[in-house]
Amino acid sequence: MGGLKLKAIIERETFLPIFAKVAQAVPNRTTIDAWFKVRMSCENGVAIIHANSGDLIVSAKPPGVAIEREGACLIPPKEFMQILRDSTADQVGLEIVGDALVITSGRDEFKLNLHRDTGEFGKPPEFSAGSYVSMQGEALSHALRSASACAGEEGRFA
């Protein structure tokens, strides 16, 4: 995994809903352990979070992330979201220390086992201008619900 030095401070209120939307793409079953996690990378002053289901990669650039040291890690989404939900602090610190992702929230400190990205997560695609569609998550959810409602039981369009 490139750069095990990640250290960042996130704005909990803005980060949590974006992280939760991206985490919805994490599959329930897969043979690739890394896909059960959300990848967070902080490079060139930009934080990006990704989930990979094998069929779909969901990426987001959450605002309000202060990067102190660049790096990347795989985050178990359920445990991480529970920590963020239970936190009362406005800002939450993330730092890789040894073999742990240390999450500080006010006076509280949590340690999650560090999941190393050995390359099996997959490299998110690079998007050039005009090669993708950008839309609000709610609009995408509505479009997917509408499309699935049009499909018959056998997966063919009705």
Backbone hydrogen bonds in HBPLUS format (Angstrom, degrees):
<---DONOR---> <-ACCEPTOR-->    atom                        ^
c    i                          cat <-CA-CA->   ^        H-A-AA   ^      H-
h    n   atom  resd res      DA  || num        DHA   H-A  angle D-A-AA Bond
n    s   type  num  typ     dist DA aas  dist angle  dist       angle   num
A0072-ALA N   A0003-GLY O   3.12 MM  69  6.19 144.6  2.25 168.5 164.1     1
A0096-ILE N   A0006-LEU O   2.97 MM  90  5.61 157.1  2.03 160.9 160.4     2
A0007-LYS N   A0069-ARG O   3.05 MM  62  4.83 151.0  2.13 137.8 131.0     3
A0068-GLU N   A0007-LYS O   2.81 MM  61  5.33 154.9  1.87 145.8 152.3     4
A0069-ARG N   A0007-LYS O   3.03 MM  62  4.83 158.6  2.07 138.7 137.2     5
A0008-ALA N   A0094-LEU O   2.82 MM  86  5.24 158.2  1.87 150.7 157.5     6
A0094-LEU N   A0008-ALA O   2.76 MM  86  5.24 165.2  1.78 163.4 164.0     7
A0009-ILE N   A0066-ALA O   2.87 MM  57  5.08 153.1  1.94 140.8 149.9     8
A0066-ALA N   A0009-ILE O   2.81 MM  57  5.08 164.0  1.83 157.7 158.2     9
A0010-ILE N   A0092-VAL O   2.82 MM  82  5.31 168.8  1.83 157.3 157.3    10
A0092-VAL N   A0010-ILE O   2.95 MM  82  5.31 157.6  2.00 147.2 154.6    11
A0011-GLU N   A0064-GLY O   3.09 MM  53  5.36 125.1  2.40 137.2 151.8    12
A0014-THR N   A0011-GLU O   3.21 MM   3  5.79 129.9  2.47 114.2 125.6    13
A0015-PHE N   A0011-GLU O   2.92 MM   4  5.91 158.9  1.97 161.8 168.0    14
A0012-ARG N   A0090-ASP O   2.91 MM  78  5.62 146.6  2.02 147.9 156.9    15
A0016-LEU N   A0012-ARG O   3.01 MM   4  5.77 173.4  2.01 151.8 153.6    16
A0019-PHE N   A0015-PHE O   2.86 MM   4  6.00 166.7  1.87 164.4 168.9    17
A0020-ALA N   A0016-LEU O   2.89 MM   4  6.03 160.1  1.93 154.1 159.8    18
A0021-LYS N   A0017-PRO O   3.11 MM   4  6.29 153.2  2.19 138.9 144.7    19
A0022-VAL N   A0018-ILE O   3.06 MM   4  6.36 165.5  2.08 154.2 157.6    20
A0023-ALA N   A0019-PHE O   2.84 MM   4  6.00 158.1  1.88 151.7 158.6    21
A0024-GLN N   A0021-LYS O   3.23 MM   3  5.42 146.7  2.35 100.2 109.5    22
A0025-ALA N   A0022-VAL O   3.09 MM   3  5.94 166.7  2.10 123.2 127.1    23
A0026-VAL N   A0023-ALA O   2.99 MM   3  5.35 163.3  2.02 112.8 118.3    24
A0035-TRP N   A0032-ILE O   3.05 MM   3  5.75 147.1  2.17 118.9 127.2    25
A0036-PHE N   A0033-ASP O   3.09 MM   3  5.70 164.3  2.12 118.0 123.0    26
A0037-LYS N   A0034-ALA O   3.11 MM   3  5.62 159.1  2.16 116.5 120.1    27
A0038-VAL N   A0075-ILE O   2.87 MM  37  5.12 163.2  1.90 143.1 147.1    28
A0075-ILE N   A0038-VAL O   2.71 MM  37  5.12 169.1  1.72 147.9 151.6    29
A0039-ARG N   A0050-HIS O   2.85 MM  11  5.11 149.6  1.94 150.7 155.3    30
A0050-HIS N   A0039-ARG O   2.81 MM  11  5.11 150.9  1.89 145.5 155.1    31
A0040-MET N   A0073-CYS O   2.90 MM  33  5.58 166.9  1.91 168.2 172.4    32
A0073-CYS N   A0040-MET O   2.95 MM  33  5.58 148.6  2.05 150.1 160.3    33
A0041-SER N   A0048-ILE O   2.89 MM   7  5.40 165.1  1.91 159.2 164.2    34
A0048-ILE N   A0041-SER O   2.86 MM   7  5.40 157.5  1.91 157.6 165.0    35
A0042-CYS N   A0071-GLY O   2.78 MM  29  5.40 165.3  1.80 171.4 175.5    36
A0071-GLY N   A0042-CYS O   3.06 MM  29  5.40 147.6  2.17 133.7 143.6    37
A0043-GLU N   A0046-VAL O   3.02 MM   3  5.48 148.3  2.12 158.0 151.6    38
A0046-VAL N   A0043-GLU O   2.95 MM   3  5.48 162.6  1.98 119.8 125.6    39
A0049-ILE N   A0060-ALA O   2.92 MM  11  5.46 161.6  1.96 156.5 162.6    40
A0060-ALA N   A0049-ILE O   2.95 MM  11  5.46 142.6  2.09 151.1 160.8    41
A0051-ALA N   A0058-VAL O   2.91 MM   7  5.30 144.6  2.04 145.9 156.5    42
A0058-VAL N   A0051-ALA O   2.93 MM   7  5.30 153.0  2.01 148.7 156.9    43
A0053-SER N   A0056-LEU O   2.93 MM   3  5.37 171.4  1.94 157.8 160.1    44
A0080-PHE N   A0076-PRO O   3.15 MM   4  6.18 165.4  2.17 158.5 162.9    45
A0081-MET N   A0077-PRO O   2.87 MM   4  5.90 166.8  1.89 152.5 156.2    46
A0082-GLN N   A0078-LYS O   3.07 MM   4  6.21 152.6  2.15 144.0 151.5    47
A0083-ILE N   A0079-GLU O   3.09 MM   4  6.37 154.8  2.16 146.7 152.9    48
A0084-LEU N   A0080-PHE O   3.00 MM   4  6.33 162.0  2.03 152.1 156.9    49
A0085-ARG N   A0081-MET O   2.83 MM   4  6.01 157.8  1.88 148.4 154.8    50
A0086-ASP N   A0082-GLN O   2.97 MM   4  6.07 156.9  2.02 147.0 152.7    51
A0087-SER N   A0083-ILE O   3.05 MM   4  6.09 128.7  2.32 140.8 153.6    52
A0093-GLY N   A0104-THR O   2.80 MM  11  4.90 157.5  1.85 146.3 151.2    53
A0104-THR N   A0093-GLY O   2.94 MM  11  4.90 153.7  2.01 130.6 139.2    54
A0095-GLU N   A0102-VAL O   2.97 MM   7  5.21 143.2  2.11 144.2 154.0    55
A0102-VAL N   A0095-GLU O   2.75 MM   7  5.21 165.3  1.77 165.9 160.8    56
A0097-VAL N   A0100-ALA O   2.94 MM   3  5.45 162.0  1.97 158.5 163.9    57
A0100-ALA N   A0097-VAL O   3.07 MM   3  5.45 149.6  2.16 122.8 132.3    58
A0114-LEU N   A0099-ASP O   2.98 MM  15  5.24 162.0  2.02 135.4 129.7    59
A0101-LEU N   A0112-LEU O   2.81 MM  11  5.16 164.9  1.83 154.5 159.7    60
A0112-LEU N   A0101-LEU O   2.99 MM  11  5.16 163.3  2.02 140.8 145.8    61
A0103-ILE N   A0110-PHE O   2.75 MM   7  5.03 167.4  1.77 151.4 155.9    62
A0110-PHE N   A0103-ILE O   2.77 MM   7  5.03 158.7  1.82 147.3 154.8    63
A0105-SER N   A0108-ASP O   2.89 MM   3  5.14 165.1  1.91 142.9 147.6    64
A0108-ASP N   A0105-SER O   2.97 MM   3  5.14 149.4  2.06 135.6 130.4    65
A0131-SER N   A0128-SER O   3.02 MM   3  5.59 164.2  2.04 142.8 142.0    66
A0139-ALA N   A0136-GLN O   3.10 MM   3  5.37 121.1  2.46 103.2 117.0    67
A0140-LEU N   A0136-GLN O   3.11 MM   4  6.48 155.8  2.17 152.2 159.4    68
A0141-SER N   A0137-GLY O   2.89 MM   4  6.14 161.8  1.93 151.9 156.8    69
A0142-HIS N   A0138-GLU O   3.00 MM   4  6.20 158.5  2.05 145.3 150.7    70
A0143-ALA N   A0139-ALA O   2.96 MM   4  6.18 158.4  2.01 146.2 152.1    71
A0144-LEU N   A0140-LEU O   2.91 MM   4  6.17 159.3  1.96 155.1 160.2    72
A0145-ARG N   A0141-SER O   2.97 MM   4  6.18 158.8  2.01 149.2 155.1    73
A0146-SER N   A0142-HIS O   2.92 MM   4  6.11 159.5  1.96 150.2 156.0    74
A0147-ALA N   A0143-ALA O   2.95 MM   4  6.14 157.8  2.00 146.3 152.2    75
A0148-SER N   A0144-LEU O   2.96 MM   4  6.11 159.7  2.00 148.1 153.5    76
A0149-ALA N   A0145-ARG O   2.99 MM   4  6.12 144.9  2.11 143.0 152.3    77
A0150-CYS N   A0147-ALA O   3.18 MM   3  5.26 137.7  2.37  97.0 108.4    78
A0151-ALA N   A0148-SER O   3.24 MM   3  5.24 148.1  2.35  97.6 106.7    79
A0158-ALA N   A0150-CYS O   3.05 MM   8  6.06 175.1  2.05 164.4 164.0    80
A0152-GLY N   A0156-ARG O   2.53 MM   4  5.25 171.0  1.53 158.2 161.5    81
A0155-GLY N   A0152-GLY O   3.10 MM   3  5.32 161.3  2.13 113.6 115.6    82
